[in-house]
Amino acid sequence: MPNQLDRTTMNVVCLAGGVGGAKLADGLARLVPPQNLTIIVNTGDDFQHLGLTICPDLDTVMYALGDVANVETGWGRAGESWHTIAEVGRLGGPDWFHLGDLDLATHLTRTHLLQEGQTLTAVTRHLCRHFHIQPDVLPMSDQPTPTLIETDGRILPFQTWFVQERWQPPVHKIHLPTDARATPQVAARLEKADLVIIAPSNPFVSIDPILNVYPIRPMLEDLPRAVVAVSPIIGGQAVKGPAAKMMQEMGMDVSSAAVAAYYGDLLDGFVYDAQDDGLLAQGDLALLCVDTLMHTSADRVRLAQDVLNFALEIS
């Protein structure tokens, strides 16, 4: 590991899931040399649907990095059509999870390659190559690692709660597998990491599933350089998705300060939005207050640059 880091030599690992994670990963990919950037992606919300292996967070990250994402929704493909899933519904099949026609090609290819015996890591590398993605995109594990949501008298698979029930049932507890193991590729990249960035993803169902995979959390705790997180909460609200609602239901304040406290001693630095300026106490945690909203590609690059500069300062 070099004594003096700069943006061209530092090995950067980003932990990501969901739309916010994909956006920051895209910003980082526009700044960091591809051989120095790895995005480790949550697979806790993967599931089987219509006989296919669906990996929503992996796909959201890949589509963003491959510049084929639907910028209006943040998920799915640009220029999408819906003929197949509409016909599935007409035939009485399960159409609650909307798979676009272009998106289906990804799931069909993934499922085919997995059935041939390839690992999810190898399949993801294959797909990234065909989307012309240069940085390494790694699933957190090659084994199924399902996230389950405990609500009123039920334990639901994540996508059932999130999509089919529109994340309305209250969250009482989140169940993560006890036997999840990281891939050798993930462990190797974390061993070389100079900086780990926790993207502005949902801490509970996008980031915790990654940290739960052994030995990712202890490796981050032992990292000699910086671990920096970006808050997904701005002005007491989640930019997208159920994070704020989940925080309320788990008895937490809906604030950037609560997110920083939740990650606790894992962090060396924390980035939060200018709308929340003055809400976080300094303490021992290095803080950066900037505009964290990412509406455009330029916003993604700006925030990625702010995070990298901040990390260099505290390293």
C-alpha angles and dihedrals in degrees: 000000000000120000092223117045129202134169093266097052105032118103107227126197120189122197107209146170135158130010098311091051092049092050095052091044088055091050091050091048089058092055110030121069106255094238088058098049129080126175114202108199133204115249097176091106094052114122146161117261129168087352092302132116106239119195105182099179094044089050094047090052093045094048091050094049091043091052092235099106124125100249093197097058099025089225133069129026131312114246091023126171128197107208097123098049091044089055090047088057093046089053092052097256128138105282098159091105103062110222114184121217094249091043090053090062089062093050094045092051093045093049092047093051093045090052088052087060103260119140122246088248092056092045091050090051089051092051093045091052090055091048088052092241113160107187116076114263109196130186109229090238139005092220125076109271105179122194113217127198120216111208135155103335093326140088109211133191108250098250092048089056096038103042110013094042094030092235091285102126108093116256114237098165140353116224118208125183117265097212103051114138130191121238120252087248092057093047092049093052093048090050090057096040119126092179134020117197119197104208124225090270129135104288094212106044103019106034104024091058088057094046089047092062108097125271099008099094096047090046090054091047089055095044108127093209131050133312109196127182129198117214118242090199120086123179093347094308137094113246088224136352136012103313095109093046091049092050091053092048091050092052097254130134111253098236144108088250090060091051091051091048091049092056089044121165092002088082133077093178139017129201120203138170127275089238087070096047111150095017096101124070116225101229113145094318117099110232135201121190113197141133103288100176112115111200097146140028088256089056090053092052093045093053093044090052092048091051094047093048090048092050091050090052095052094041 
